[in-house]
Amino acid sequence: MQAGKSVQKDIAVVDGKVALVGENIAIEADDKVVDCAGKIVCSGLVDLHVHLREPGFSAKETIATGTAAAAHGGFTTVCSMPNLAPAPDTVEHLQQQLDLIAKEAVVKVLPYATITERRAGDELVDFAALKPYVAGFSDDGTGVQQAEVMKAAMQAAAENDCIIAAHCEIDDLLRGGYIHDGEYARQNGHRGICSESEWGQIARDIELASEIGCRYHVCHISTKESVALIREAKRRGVKITCETGPHYLTMCDMDLKEEGRFKMNPPIRSAEDRDALIAGIQDGTIDVVATDHAPHTAEEKSRGLERSAMGVVGLETSFAVIYTKLVKTGIISLEKAIDVLAEAPRQIFGLGGKVAEGEAADIAVFDLNAEWVVEPEKFFSKGHSTPFEGWTLSGECCLTMVDGKIVYER
């Protein structure tokens, strides 16, 4: 996959970089040859939103298991969220995570720092000190409730030319909800999370970002109103990008079952919301598909919809879900799928690794004809809770390469 279209080429990798892309590249006797005939070779996928759980919560996931799952899914770079212990709110606290990444990671990991100290929503971190080490700044898991704090954060981000990646959620509108405030909740006696809890804070932040001119990325959008707000903000020239997840694009609240594997935040919403998200992918309003890979222990996910922990895993199913449900059905092209899963996140966050001469050899190979059933017990991740359990999918990762080194091979 190159420049938005499929082409048939050979790729030579030397010393961790793409040395040549062309036809009938000469092969030396001692060269290692990987035959990818009949398969798709593309830039390694990039996930802007994963929870690797270390330091602090290694019973759920570790850097080693999380990045092994990433490699298994075709991801060569992941951005890890900061709801950790300690939270990465200082260089000293962040260093604990960086040391684990250096020792254990098999793919590239770019951590986020927090926006506020301890993710408490009041005192800002030192953006200038943390910027050299992080992908951006996020209080993921909680929205920044005070407008003046978010405004100050955006000013700091603008001054340091870095990205705010916002989890948008108004605490006062949650009212004890834990799934979408929709038909399924009403039919089954559940407390719902209203859509405005998400889009209301996005609307606030768009106005702040418009005033300040910072780079603003919205995490895991799930509502039709969010799509409309972001579409209009882009039309006005606001420096805004956003992501949604595979589950929001392929399911609605009427697909829920009384199991913890269907519980995440934000929740899977209505069919109308799902269709608006798909339209947002089609017209470019939504830039990126990210998994929000959020593993928990089996016990934490065994308590049903009401009492299970929020979060599902997604690194090992993301490509296949998008390919099966959106590409094979003609909703989007394969090129569009590669764009939202690999190319757009690289562009937004200034990452290298395209399949081009001189770039790092971060490459994924997919067998589009391979069918497989989602069996969570076969995941490399410690987390096994997925709403896609039992689905038959097409498109299997058969090789992942990071800096020229094969880190997963089928």
ZAMAR-10687 format. One line per 5 residues: their letters; for each residue y negated, x negated, z of C-alpha. Coordinates in Angstrom, 1 decimal, padded with zeros to 4 digits, m for minus. Layout:
<rs>
A) Y X Z; ...
</rs>
This chain:
<rs>
MQAGK) 000.0 000.0 000.0; m003.3 m001.6 m001.1; m006.8 m000.3 m001.6; m005.8 003.3 m001.2; m002.9 003.3 m003.6
SVQKD) 000.7 002.3 m003.9; 001.4 m000.8 m006.0; 004.6 m002.9 m006.5; 004.0 m006.5 m005.4; 005.5 m009.5 m003.7
IAVVD) 004.0 m010.8 m000.5; 004.2 m014.4 000.6; 003.6 m015.2 004.3; 002.8 m018.7 005.4; 001.9 m019.9 008.9
GKVAL) 001.3 m016.4 010.2; m001.0 m015.3 007.3; m000.7 m013.5 004.0; m000.8 m016.4 001.6; m000.3 m014.6 m001.7
VGENI) 000.0 m011.0 m003.0; 001.3 m010.9 m006.5; 004.2 m010.4 m008.9; 007.3 m012.6 m009.1; 006.1 m015.1 m006.5
AIEAD) 008.2 m018.3 m006.7; 010.7 m018.7 m003.9; 011.8 m022.1 m002.5; 015.3 m022.8 m001.3; 014.5 m022.6 002.4
DKVVD) 012.2 m019.5 002.2; 013.3 m016.5 004.2; 013.3 m013.5 001.9; 013.1 m009.9 003.2; 014.1 m007.4 000.4
CAGKI) 011.9 m004.3 000.8; 012.9 m002.7 m002.5; 012.5 001.1 m002.3; 010.5 000.9 000.9; 006.8 001.1 001.7
VCSGL) 005.1 m002.1 002.9; 001.7 m001.6 004.6; m000.7 m002.9 007.1; 000.8 m002.7 010.6; m000.1 000.5 012.3
VDLHV) m002.9 000.5 014.9; m002.9 002.8 017.9; m006.3 003.1 019.5; m005.0 005.0 022.5; m002.0 004.0 024.5
HLREP) m001.1 003.7 028.2; 000.9 000.6 029.0; 000.7 001.3 032.8; 000.5 m002.3 033.9; m000.8 m003.5 036.3
GFSAK) m000.1 m000.8 038.9; 002.4 001.7 037.5; 005.3 m000.4 036.1; 007.9 002.3 037.0; 006.4 004.4 034.1
ETIAT) 006.0 001.6 031.6; 005.4 m002.2 031.3; 003.6 m004.4 028.8; 007.1 m005.5 027.6; 008.6 m002.0 027.1
GTAAA) 005.4 m000.5 025.8; 004.9 m003.1 023.1; 008.6 m003.1 022.2; 008.2 000.6 021.6; 005.1 m000.1 019.5
AHGGF) 006.9 m002.6 017.4; 009.8 m000.1 017.0; 007.3 002.4 015.6; 005.6 000.1 013.2; 002.5 m000.7 015.3
TTVCS) 001.2 m004.2 015.3; m001.9 m003.6 017.4; m002.5 m001.2 020.3; m005.5 m000.5 022.5; m004.5 000.0 026.1
MPNLA) m006.3 002.5 028.3; m007.8 001.5 031.7; m006.4 004.0 034.2; m004.6 001.1 036.0; m004.5 m000.4 039.5
PAPDT) m006.8 m002.3 039.7; m008.9 m000.6 037.1; m010.3 m003.2 034.6; m013.9 m002.8 035.8; m014.6 m006.5 036.3
VEHLQ) m013.4 m009.6 034.5; m011.4 m010.6 037.5; m009.5 m007.2 037.6; m009.1 m007.3 033.8; m007.6 m010.8 034.0
QQLDL) m004.5 m009.4 035.7; m003.8 m007.3 032.6; m004.7 m010.1 030.2; m002.2 m012.4 031.9; 000.6 m009.8 031.5
IAKEA) m000.3 m009.3 027.9; m000.2 m013.0 027.2; 003.2 m013.3 028.8; 005.0 m010.1 027.8; 003.5 m008.4 024.7
VVKVL) 005.3 m008.6 021.4; 002.4 m006.9 019.5; m001.3 m007.4 019.8; m002.8 m005.6 022.8; m006.6 m005.0 023.1
PYATI) m007.4 m003.5 026.4; m010.3 m001.1 027.2; m012.6 m001.8 030.1; m013.8 001.1 032.2; m017.2 002.6 031.7
TERRA) m017.8 003.0 035.4; m016.6 001.1 038.4; m013.1 002.4 039.5; m013.5 005.1 036.8; m015.4 007.0 039.5
GDELV) m018.2 008.1 037.2; m021.2 006.7 038.8; m021.9 002.9 038.8; m021.7 001.2 035.4; m019.6 m001.9 034.8
DFAAL) m021.1 m005.1 033.5; m020.8 m004.5 029.7; m022.0 m007.9 028.7; m019.5 m009.7 030.9; m016.5 m007.6 029.8
KPYVA) m017.3 m007.2 026.1; m015.6 m010.5 024.9; m012.3 m009.4 026.2; m012.0 m005.7 025.3; m011.7 m003.3 022.5
GFSDD) m014.4 m001.0 024.0; m015.2 001.0 027.1; m013.5 004.1 028.3; m013.0 006.1 031.5; m010.0 007.7 029.9
GTGVQ) m008.3 010.3 032.0; m011.7 011.5 033.3; m014.8 012.5 031.5; m018.2 011.0 032.6; m019.6 014.1 034.4
QAEVM) m023.3 013.0 034.8; m025.4 013.0 031.6; m027.6 010.2 033.0; m024.6 008.0 033.6; m023.3 008.5 030.1
KAAMQ) m026.8 007.9 028.7; m027.1 004.6 030.6; m023.6 003.6 029.4; m024.5 004.3 025.8; m027.7 002.2 026.2
AAAEN) m025.6 m000.6 027.5; m023.1 m000.2 024.6; m025.9 m000.2 022.1; m027.5 m003.4 023.6; m024.1 m005.1 023.5
DCIIA) m022.9 m003.7 020.1; m019.7 m002.2 021.5; m017.9 001.1 021.4; m017.8 003.9 024.0; m014.4 005.7 023.6
AHCEI) m014.9 008.9 025.5; m012.4 011.2 027.2; m014.4 014.4 027.1; m013.7 016.9 029.8; m016.0 019.0 032.0
DDLLR) m014.4 019.1 035.5; m016.1 022.4 036.5; m014.4 024.2 033.6; m010.8 023.2 034.4; m010.3 025.7 037.2
GGYIH) m006.8 024.5 037.9; m005.5 024.9 034.4; m002.7 022.8 033.0; m001.9 024.2 029.5; m004.2 025.8 026.8
DGEYA) m006.0 029.0 027.8; m004.4 031.0 025.1; m001.7 033.5 024.2; 001.3 031.5 025.7; m000.5 031.1 029.0
RQNGH) m001.4 034.8 029.2; 002.2 035.9 028.3; 003.8 033.6 030.8; 001.4 033.7 033.7; 000.1 030.1 033.4
RGICS) m003.4 028.9 034.3; m005.2 027.8 031.2; m007.6 025.0 030.3; m010.5 026.4 028.2; m011.6 024.8 025.0
ESEWG) m015.1 024.4 026.2; m014.1 021.9 028.8; m013.6 019.5 025.8; m016.2 020.5 023.3; m018.9 021.1 025.8
QIARD) m019.0 017.5 026.8; m018.7 016.3 023.2; m021.8 018.4 022.3; m023.7 016.7 025.2; m022.6 013.3 024.1
IELAS) m023.4 013.8 020.5; m027.0 014.5 021.4; m027.1 011.4 023.6; m025.5 009.2 020.9; m027.9 010.6 018.4
EIGCR) m030.9 009.6 020.6; m029.6 006.2 021.5; m027.9 005.1 018.3; m024.7 003.7 019.9; m021.2 003.6 018.4
YHVCH) m019.4 006.6 020.0; m015.7 007.3 019.5; m014.2 010.6 020.8; m010.6 010.4 022.1; m007.8 012.9 021.4
ISTKE) m009.8 016.0 020.1; m007.8 019.2 020.2; m010.2 022.1 019.5; m011.7 023.7 016.4; m015.1 023.5 018.0
SVALI) m014.8 019.8 018.5; m014.0 019.4 014.8; m017.1 021.4 013.8; m019.4 019.5 016.2; m018.2 016.1 014.9
REAKR) m018.4 017.2 011.3; m022.0 018.2 011.7; m022.9 015.1 013.7; m021.5 012.9 010.9; m023.6 014.9 008.4
RGVKI) m026.7 014.1 010.5; m025.9 010.4 010.6; m024.7 010.0 014.2; m022.5 006.9 014.6; m019.5 009.0 015.7
TCETG) m015.8 008.6 015.0; m012.8 010.4 016.5; m009.1 010.7 016.8; m006.5 013.3 017.3; m002.7 013.1 018.0
PHYLT) 000.4 014.0 016.1; 001.3 016.8 018.5; m002.0 018.5 018.0; m001.6 018.4 014.2; 002.0 019.8 014.1
MCDMD) 002.3 022.2 017.0; 000.5 025.1 018.7; 000.6 026.7 022.1; 003.2 029.3 021.0; 005.6 026.4 020.4
LKEEG) 005.6 025.5 024.1; 008.7 025.7 026.3; 008.8 025.7 030.1; 009.4 022.0 030.2; 007.2 019.0 031.2
RFKMN) 007.6 017.4 027.8; 005.1 019.9 026.4; 002.4 019.0 029.0; m000.4 016.7 028.1; m004.2 016.5 028.5
PPIRS) m005.8 017.9 026.4; m003.2 020.5 025.9; m001.6 021.7 022.7; m003.9 024.5 021.6; m003.8 027.5 019.3
AEDRD) m002.7 027.7 015.6; m006.3 028.1 014.7; m007.2 024.9 016.4; m004.3 023.1 014.8; m005.4 024.2 011.4
ALIAG) m008.9 023.1 012.0; m007.7 019.7 013.0; m005.6 019.4 009.8; m008.7 020.3 007.8; m010.6 017.6 009.8
IQDGT) m008.0 015.1 008.7; m008.2 016.2 005.1; m012.0 016.0 004.8; m012.5 012.8 006.8; m014.1 014.4 009.9
IDVVA) m011.2 013.0 011.9; m010.9 009.3 011.3; m007.8 008.3 013.2; m004.4 009.6 014.4; m003.6 008.0 017.8
TDHAP) m000.7 008.9 020.0; m002.1 008.9 023.5; 001.3 007.4 024.4; 001.4 008.2 028.2; 004.8 007.5 029.8
HTAEE) 005.9 008.8 033.2; 009.1 008.6 035.1; 011.8 011.2 034.4; 011.2 012.8 037.8; 007.5 013.2 037.2
KSRGL) 008.2 015.0 034.0; 011.0 017.2 035.4; 008.9 019.8 037.2; 008.1 022.2 034.4; 004.7 023.0 032.9
ERSAM) 002.9 023.7 036.1; 003.9 020.7 038.2; 004.8 017.9 035.8; 002.5 015.0 035.2; 000.2 015.1 032.2
GVVGL) 001.3 013.0 029.3; 003.9 012.4 026.6; 005.1 009.4 024.6; 004.5 008.9 021.0; 004.6 005.3 019.7
ETSFA) 008.1 005.6 018.3; 007.7 009.0 016.5; 004.1 008.9 015.2; 004.6 007.7 011.7; 007.6 009.8 011.1
VIYTK) 006.0 013.0 012.4; 002.9 012.6 010.2; 005.0 011.7 007.2; 007.5 014.5 007.7; 005.1 017.3 008.6
LVKTG) 002.0 016.4 006.7; 002.9 014.1 003.8; 006.2 015.6 002.6; 004.7 019.1 002.8; 001.8 018.1 000.6
IISLE) m000.9 018.6 003.3; m002.1 015.0 003.0; m001.1 012.0 000.8; 000.9 009.0 001.9; m002.3 006.9 001.3
KAIDV) m004.2 009.2 003.7; m001.5 008.9 006.3; m001.7 005.1 006.1; m005.5 005.3 006.3; m005.6 007.3 009.6
LAEAP) m002.7 005.4 011.1; m003.7 001.8 010.1; m006.7 001.2 008.0; m009.4 003.4 009.6; m008.8 002.2 013.2
RQIFG) m009.0 m001.4 011.9; m012.3 m000.7 010.2; m013.8 001.2 013.2; m012.9 m001.5 015.7; m013.5 m004.4 013.5
LGGKV) m009.9 m005.6 013.4; m008.3 m007.8 010.7; m004.7 m007.6 009.5; m004.9 m005.8 006.1; m002.2 m006.8 003.6
AEGEA) m004.6 m009.2 001.8; m004.7 m012.9 001.2; m006.0 m014.9 004.1; m005.4 m012.0 006.6; m003.1 m012.1 009.6
ADIAV) 000.4 m011.1 008.5; 000.5 m007.9 010.5; 002.9 m005.8 008.4; 005.1 m002.7 008.8; 007.9 m001.7 006.4
FDLNA) 009.1 002.0 006.3; 012.1 003.5 004.7; 010.8 006.9 003.7; 014.2 008.2 002.7; 015.8 007.6 006.1
EWVVE) 016.3 010.7 008.1; 016.8 010.6 011.9; 016.9 012.8 014.9; 014.5 012.2 017.8; 016.8 011.2 020.7
PEKFF) 014.5 010.0 023.5; 017.4 008.1 025.2; 017.2 005.7 022.3; 013.5 004.9 022.8; 012.4 001.4 023.7
SKGHS) 009.8 002.9 025.9; 010.6 003.7 029.5; 009.1 007.1 028.9; 011.4 009.7 027.3; 009.2 012.8 027.5
TPFEG) 008.3 014.0 024.0; 007.7 017.5 022.5; 009.4 016.2 019.3; 012.8 015.9 021.0; 015.6 017.1 018.7
WTLSG) 013.3 017.2 015.6; 014.8 015.8 012.4; 012.3 013.4 010.8; 012.0 011.4 007.6; 010.5 007.9 007.6
ECCLT) 011.9 005.1 009.7; 010.4 001.8 010.5; 012.7 m001.0 009.4; 010.6 m004.0 010.1; 007.5 m005.0 012.0
MVDGK) 005.8 m008.3 011.7; 002.9 m009.7 013.8; 001.2 m012.9 012.8; 004.1 m013.6 010.4; 006.7 m013.2 013.2
IVYER) 009.3 m010.4 012.9; 009.1 m008.5 016.2; 011.3 m005.6 015.2; 014.0 m005.3 012.5; 016.3 m002.4 012.0
</rs>
